[in-house]
Amino acid sequence: MSESLDPLKVTTKVMHRIWFELADTKTWYSVMKEANTWFGKEWKAQPRVKKKLEFNWENKSHKVWFDVPDIAFASWVSVKLAVTASTSPNK
């Protein structure tokens, strides 16, 4: 007999919400590429960001969140892509 996975016995990974200040879609795609390299499909990003960044007439940055399993991702992306990262949207 095959064993089915009981959802109550499967532990999900702890995800850390990281906020990045992004001003254009090129940087947004770069952050997503890094997330794919680090975690494969084990991460999430804020939906409908492309529209915000494409129609950014004032050239101001937007805070965009990513849920990732490793908090060290924030400092890596900050250094590599020269973006500001925080764990709180208001800081």
Buried (B, 14 or more C-beta within 10 A) or exposed (E): EEEEEEEEEEEEEEBBBBBBBBBBBEBBEBBBEBBEEBBEEBBEBBEEBEEBBEEBEEEEBBBBBBBBBBEEBBEEBBEEBEBEBBEEEEE
